[in-house]
């Protein structure tokens, strides 16, 4: 689990960066660009959820050691 969560975080960041390169900044909500915008939002959400999971595990471990 210690290797898996950071790996998923890296994959989420890679997906976010990839989708950022696919956006047509002149018209970001048209055609394939809208799919890329949704992909960026989904990747960013996944990254934040994984970050919250890691932080909650650290807090639980600290509470357990008290």
Secondary structure, DSSP 8 states (H G I E B T S, - for coil): -HHHHHHHHHHHHHHHHHHHHH--TTSTTSTHHHHHHHHHHHHHHHHHHHHHHHHHHHHHHHHHH-
